[in-house]
Amino acid sequence: MAHILLRDPHSPVYARSWRKPKEKEKIKDRINGVRQIFLKGMWPYRTGSDLRVAIPEVMTPGLRPKEGEKEKKVWPAVVIGAAIPSLAALFKRRAYKPEDFVTAAIGGGTEIAVQAGLTIAGGMAVNSLGHAGGELTTRKILHAIFGRSYKPMLNPDGSVAADTTDAGWLGKLVHFLTADEVGKQRHHHDRPGDIIYSLRTGIKGILDAPVGSAIDAIAMSRLPLIQRGDNFGGLAPDDPSRPDMPHPATVLIMERRKQQYPIDQERARLKLAA
């Protein structure tokens, strides 16, 4: 339980390769947590979810189900989500034979499946490459995705949150495809309350975080599409009681990594000098 509750479920530094090692192959030579999270990162979340359902007492008090409250069913929303595009396709065809209903149903189901697949793929890209460490390059990104082993480089603050916007064309592409999430994951970790993952303003801020800038502009406008929330009851962005802040145990681990950072840098310098 402690292992599940205290660890970050999508941190590559905790992941291990699950394939059977070859003869005489060392375990440390086959660790690539980034790739594992990219391919199989949904399972740690499922494990944590199962634990919280089985033992609600381990959940944050504000997230626990209220006494007597029934669990909300998900399937009605899924059915409605599939029915809307199916009906739209049916009305567009203006044909109502049995085969037309079947075709419309298949189309609606496919739309939902593709949408879910893209959401999961995007989330795994954020959770893997978004925590691939510092000083990324296009070559390192490719190595992290396809390589047998990969060790994320610590940031000076002890985190492995990434910023791919300076990692060549591939880093910029991943940044755009994941709605600013991978490219500016370090900013998101440092300032989780921000909508725009950039400290710069004007056109530079828009270029840094185009999706966040668009969402912020809509939220600040009079349009009813998106409204600003209350920021978890007005809590400060760095308030440790926020539900999106690291667990105190994680903070201790990051502090230990922060102490390790200069040691790693010195070892790398001595190895290069040798």
C-alpha positions as CSV (number, residue, x, y, z in Angstrom):
1,M,0.0,0.0,0.0
2,A,2.8,2.4,0.9
3,H,4.5,1.6,-2.4
4,I,1.3,2.4,-4.4
5,L,0.3,5.5,-2.4
6,L,3.6,7.3,-2.0
7,R,5.1,6.8,-5.5
8,D,4.3,8.9,-8.5
9,P,2.3,6.4,-10.7
10,H,3.7,7.8,-13.9
11,S,7.3,8.5,-13.0
12,P,9.8,6.7,-15.3
13,V,12.4,6.5,-12.6
14,Y,10.2,3.9,-10.8
15,A,9.4,1.8,-13.9
16,R,11.3,-1.3,-14.8
17,S,11.4,-3.4,-18.0
18,W,9.1,-6.4,-17.7
19,R,10.6,-8.5,-20.4
20,K,12.6,-11.6,-19.5
21,P,16.3,-10.7,-19.5
22,K,18.7,-12.4,-21.8
23,E,21.5,-14.7,-20.5
24,K,24.2,-12.7,-18.7
25,E,22.3,-9.5,-19.2
26,K,22.4,-7.2,-16.2
27,I,19.2,-5.7,-14.9
28,K,20.6,-2.2,-15.0
29,D,21.3,-2.6,-18.7
30,R,17.7,-3.1,-19.6
31,I,15.9,-0.3,-17.6
32,N,14.1,2.2,-19.7
33,G,11.3,3.7,-17.6
34,V,10.3,6.3,-20.2
35,R,9.5,3.6,-22.8
36,Q,7.7,1.5,-20.2
37,I,5.4,4.4,-19.2
38,F,4.9,5.3,-22.8
39,L,3.8,1.8,-23.7
40,K,2.2,0.5,-20.4
41,G,1.6,3.6,-18.2
42,M,-2.1,3.0,-17.7
43,W,-1.5,0.0,-15.4
44,P,0.0,1.9,-12.4
45,Y,-3.1,4.2,-12.4
46,R,-5.3,1.1,-12.5
47,T,-3.5,-0.4,-9.5
48,G,-3.9,2.9,-7.5
49,S,-7.5,3.2,-8.5
50,D,-8.3,-0.4,-7.4
51,L,-6.7,0.2,-4.1
52,R,-8.7,3.4,-3.4
53,V,-11.9,1.7,-4.4
54,A,-11.2,-1.2,-2.1
55,I,-10.0,1.0,0.8
56,P,-11.5,4.5,0.6
57,E,-9.8,5.6,3.8
58,V,-6.5,6.0,2.0
59,M,-8.0,8.7,-0.2
60,T,-7.7,12.4,0.4
61,P,-10.7,13.4,2.6
62,G,-12.1,15.7,0.0
63,L,-12.2,13.0,-2.6
64,R,-13.8,10.2,-0.5
65,P,-17.3,9.2,-1.4
66,K,-19.8,10.7,1.0
67,E,-21.7,8.3,3.2
68,G,-24.7,6.9,1.4
69,E,-23.6,8.4,-1.9
70,K,-23.8,6.0,-4.9
71,E,-21.0,5.6,-7.3
72,K,-21.6,7.5,-10.5
73,K,-21.9,5.2,-13.5
74,V,-19.7,5.9,-16.5
75,W,-21.4,3.8,-19.1
76,P,-24.3,6.2,-19.8
77,A,-21.9,9.0,-20.8
78,V,-20.1,6.5,-23.1
79,V,-23.3,5.4,-24.7
80,I,-24.4,9.0,-25.3
81,G,-21.0,9.8,-26.6
82,A,-21.2,7.0,-29.2
83,A,-24.9,7.7,-30.0
84,I,-24.4,11.4,-31.0
85,P,-22.0,10.8,-33.9
86,S,-23.9,7.6,-34.9
87,L,-27.2,9.6,-35.2
88,A,-25.4,12.4,-37.0
89,A,-24.1,9.9,-39.6
90,L,-27.5,8.3,-39.9
91,F,-29.3,11.6,-40.5
92,K,-26.7,12.6,-43.0
93,R,-27.1,9.4,-45.0
94,R,-30.9,9.9,-45.0
95,A,-31.3,6.2,-45.3
96,Y,-32.9,4.1,-42.5
97,K,-32.6,0.5,-43.5
98,P,-31.2,-2.0,-41.0
99,E,-27.8,-1.9,-42.7
100,D,-27.7,1.9,-42.4
101,F,-28.3,1.7,-38.6
102,V,-25.4,-0.8,-38.4
103,T,-23.1,1.4,-40.4
104,A,-24.0,4.4,-38.2
105,A,-23.4,2.4,-35.0
106,I,-20.0,1.2,-36.2
107,G,-19.1,4.7,-37.2
108,G,-20.0,6.1,-33.8
109,G,-18.2,3.3,-32.0
110,T,-15.1,3.9,-34.1
111,E,-15.1,7.6,-33.3
112,I,-15.3,6.9,-29.6
113,A,-12.5,4.3,-29.8
114,V,-10.2,6.6,-31.8
115,Q,-10.9,9.5,-29.4
116,A,-10.1,7.3,-26.4
117,G,-7.0,5.9,-28.0
118,L,-5.7,9.4,-28.8
119,T,-6.4,10.5,-25.2
120,I,-4.6,7.6,-23.7
121,A,-1.7,8.0,-26.1
122,G,-1.4,11.7,-25.4
123,G,-1.5,11.0,-21.7
124,M,1.2,8.4,-21.9
125,A,3.4,10.7,-24.0
126,V,3.0,13.4,-21.3
127,N,3.7,11.0,-18.4
128,S,6.8,9.4,-20.2
129,L,8.6,12.1,-22.2
130,G,7.3,14.8,-19.9
131,H,9.4,13.1,-17.2
132,A,12.4,12.2,-19.3
133,G,14.8,14.5,-17.4
134,G,16.8,17.5,-18.2
135,E,19.0,18.6,-21.2
136,L,16.9,16.7,-23.8
137,T,17.8,16.6,-27.5
138,T,16.1,15.0,-30.5
139,R,18.6,12.1,-30.2
140,K,17.8,11.6,-26.5
141,I,14.1,11.7,-27.2
142,L,14.4,8.9,-29.8
143,H,16.7,7.0,-27.5
144,A,14.2,7.3,-24.6
145,I,11.4,5.9,-26.8
146,F,13.2,3.2,-28.7
147,G,16.4,2.4,-26.6
148,R,16.8,-0.6,-24.5
149,S,18.1,1.4,-21.5
150,Y,17.7,5.1,-20.7
151,K,18.4,7.0,-17.5
152,P,16.6,10.4,-17.1
153,M,19.1,13.2,-16.2
154,L,18.2,14.9,-12.9
155,N,17.4,18.6,-12.9
156,P,19.2,20.8,-10.3
157,D,16.0,20.8,-8.2
158,G,16.0,17.0,-8.0
159,S,13.1,16.5,-10.4
160,V,13.0,14.7,-13.8
161,A,10.3,16.9,-15.3
162,A,11.2,17.7,-18.9
163,D,11.1,20.7,-21.3
164,T,11.2,19.5,-24.9
165,T,10.8,22.9,-26.5
166,D,14.6,23.2,-26.7
167,A,15.1,19.6,-27.9
168,G,15.0,20.2,-31.7
169,W,12.2,19.7,-34.1
170,L,10.9,16.5,-32.5
171,G,10.7,18.1,-29.1
172,K,8.7,21.1,-30.5
173,L,6.4,18.7,-32.4
174,V,5.7,16.6,-29.3
175,H,5.1,19.9,-27.4
176,F,2.5,20.9,-29.9
177,L,0.8,17.6,-30.2
178,T,0.4,17.3,-26.4
179,A,-1.2,20.7,-25.9
180,D,1.9,22.3,-24.2
181,E,2.0,19.4,-21.7
182,V,5.3,17.6,-22.6
183,G,7.1,20.7,-23.8
184,K,6.6,22.7,-20.6
185,Q,6.2,19.9,-18.0
186,R,8.8,21.5,-15.7
187,H,6.8,24.7,-15.6
188,H,3.6,22.7,-14.8
189,H,5.4,21.0,-11.9
190,D,6.8,24.3,-10.5
191,R,3.5,26.2,-10.9
192,P,0.6,23.8,-11.1
193,G,-2.0,26.5,-10.8
194,D,-1.0,28.2,-14.1
195,I,-3.1,27.8,-17.2
196,I,-0.4,29.1,-19.5
197,Y,2.9,27.2,-19.1
198,S,5.1,30.2,-19.5
199,L,6.3,33.2,-17.5
200,R,6.6,35.2,-20.7
201,T,3.9,37.5,-21.9
202,G,2.6,38.7,-25.3
203,I,3.5,36.8,-28.5
204,K,6.5,35.0,-26.7
205,G,4.1,33.5,-24.2
206,I,1.7,32.4,-26.9
207,L,4.5,30.7,-28.8
208,D,5.6,29.0,-25.6
209,A,2.2,27.7,-24.7
210,P,-0.3,28.2,-27.6
211,V,-3.0,25.9,-26.2
212,G,-2.9,27.3,-22.7
213,S,-2.9,30.8,-24.0
214,A,-6.1,30.0,-26.1
215,I,-7.8,28.4,-23.1
216,D,-6.9,31.4,-20.8
217,A,-8.2,33.9,-23.4
218,I,-11.5,32.1,-23.6
219,A,-11.7,31.8,-19.8
220,M,-11.1,35.5,-19.4
221,S,-13.6,36.5,-22.0
222,R,-17.3,36.7,-21.6
223,L,-17.9,33.5,-23.6
224,P,-19.7,30.9,-21.5
225,L,-17.6,28.0,-22.9
226,I,-14.9,27.9,-20.1
227,Q,-14.9,29.7,-16.8
228,R,-12.1,30.1,-14.3
229,G,-12.3,27.9,-11.3
230,D,-11.8,28.9,-7.7
231,N,-8.2,27.5,-7.6
232,F,-9.1,24.9,-5.0
233,G,-10.8,27.4,-2.7
234,G,-8.3,30.1,-3.3
235,L,-5.2,28.2,-2.1
236,A,-1.9,29.6,-3.2
237,P,-0.2,27.9,-6.1
238,D,2.6,26.6,-3.8
239,D,0.3,25.7,-0.9
240,P,1.3,22.1,0.2
241,S,-2.3,21.3,1.0
242,R,-3.3,21.5,-2.7
243,P,-4.3,18.2,-4.1
244,D,-2.0,18.6,-7.1
245,M,1.1,19.2,-5.0
246,P,3.6,16.4,-4.4
247,H,3.2,14.1,-1.4
248,P,5.6,15.0,1.5
249,A,7.4,11.7,0.9
250,T,8.0,12.7,-2.7
251,V,9.4,16.1,-1.5
252,L,11.9,14.2,0.7
253,I,12.9,12.0,-2.3
254,M,13.4,15.1,-4.5
255,E,15.5,16.7,-1.8
256,R,17.7,13.7,-1.8
257,R,18.0,13.8,-5.6
258,K,18.8,17.5,-5.4
259,Q,21.8,16.5,-3.2
260,Q,22.7,13.8,-5.6
261,Y,22.7,16.2,-8.6
262,P,26.1,17.9,-8.1
263,I,27.6,14.5,-7.3
264,D,26.4,13.1,-10.6
265,Q,27.7,16.2,-12.4
266,E,31.2,15.8,-10.8
267,R,31.3,12.1,-11.7
268,A,30.4,12.9,-15.3
269,R,33.1,15.6,-15.4
270,L,35.8,13.3,-14.0
271,K,34.7,10.5,-16.5
272,L,35.0,12.9,-19.4
273,A,38.4,14.2,-18.2
274,A,39.7,10.6,-17.9
